[in-house]
Amino acid sequence: MILASHSVDNLHAAPQLDESLHEFIQPHADRIKANLKRLGATHYDLWLPESRRLAYIIQPEEELLGVVYGRYLEKTPQGQAGTSRGALIATDRRVLLLNSKPLFERCDEIAYQVISGISYSHIGPIGNVTLHTRIGDVNVRTFNQRCAKGFVHAIETSIYSNQNRRPAKLVLPTV
């Protein structure tokens, strides 16, 4: 009987913790949702689990620069390949490949220093965004052309600004 009373007490304490977390996360989530709308996310994109999880992944001081939603090729450790739905997210600090499902989440972080380029092509309503990195390419097939073009612009701008911050190469005089 004592155990039952403790479990009832814990049930009453749990909503207080959820409310404080909600008060902390909700303004951040609202800011992220507004940024996603500005970047071209459709109503459907905002309901995807990847959009809803961003408030828990993006730091409060990070700024969203671009996002592209779609399907990408995923290779398993056994060498098999399959397609998954996810999102590529560019912030002012990093690029994220996010795949979120119920009871499953995968978030890969890519630094701008390993990105060598980006390419974009489209045929009709279907666009392909390929992020070229030193560790491999990430190809995302999407229907949201506005998000895709914004993402490509954000990556190109970030790559260019990172190249300007790199130290100059040392040139030795020839004798």
Residue pairs with C-beta under 8 A, 6 or more apart in sequence:
25 55
25 56
28 55
28 58
28 60
29 52
29 54
29 55
32 51
32 54
32 55
32 58
32 64
33 46
33 51
35 63
35 64
36 45
36 46
36 51
36 54
36 64
36 67
37 46
39 64
39 65
39 66
39 67
39 147
39 150
39 151
40 144
40 146
40 147
40 150
41 51
41 67
41 69
41 144
41 147
42 144
45 51
45 69
45 144
45 147
48 69
48 85
48 87
48 100
49 100
49 101
49 102
50 69
50 86
50 87
50 98
50 99
50 100
51 87
52 100
53 98
53 100
53 105
54 64
54 89
54 98
57 96
57 98
57 107
58 64
58 89
58 91
59 93
62 91
62 92
62 93
63 91
63 92
64 89
64 90
64 91
65 90
65 91
65 92
65 154
65 157
65 158
66 89
66 90
66 147
66 150
66 151
66 152
66 153
66 154
66 155
67 87
67 88
67 89
67 90
67 147
67 150
67 151
68 87
68 88
68 129
68 140
68 142
68 144
68 147
68 148
68 151
69 85
69 86
69 87
69 140
69 142
69 144
69 147
70 85
70 86
70 87
70 129
70 140
70 141
70 142
70 143
70 144
71 83
71 84
71 85
71 86
71 140
71 141
71 142
72 83
72 84
72 86
72 88
72 97
72 138
72 139
72 140
72 141
73 81
73 82
73 83
73 139
74 81
74 82
74 83
74 84
74 99
75 81
76 82
84 99
85 99
86 97
86 98
86 99
86 100
86 106
86 140
87 96
87 97
87 98
87 99
88 95
88 96
88 97
88 98
88 129
88 131
88 138
88 140
88 151
89 95
89 96
89 98
90 151
90 154
90 155
90 158
92 158
94 109
94 110
94 111
94 112
95 109
95 110
95 111
95 112
95 115
95 131
95 155
96 107
96 108
96 109
96 110
97 106
97 107
97 108
97 110
97 138
98 105
98 106
98 107
99 105
99 106
99 107
100 106
110 131
110 133
110 138
112 158
112 159
112 162
113 162
114 133
114 134
114 135
115 131
115 132
115 133
115 155
115 158
115 159
116 132
116 133
116 134
117 132
117 159
118 129
118 130
118 131
118 132
118 152
118 155
118 156
118 159
119 129
119 130
119 132
120 127
120 128
120 129
120 130
120 148
120 149
120 152
121 127
121 128
122 128
122 145
122 148
125 143
125 145
126 141
126 142
126 143
127 141
127 142
127 143
127 144
127 145
127 148
128 139
128 140
128 141
128 142
129 139
129 140
129 142
129 148
129 151
129 152
130 137
130 138
130 139
130 140
131 137
131 138
131 139
131 140
131 155
142 148
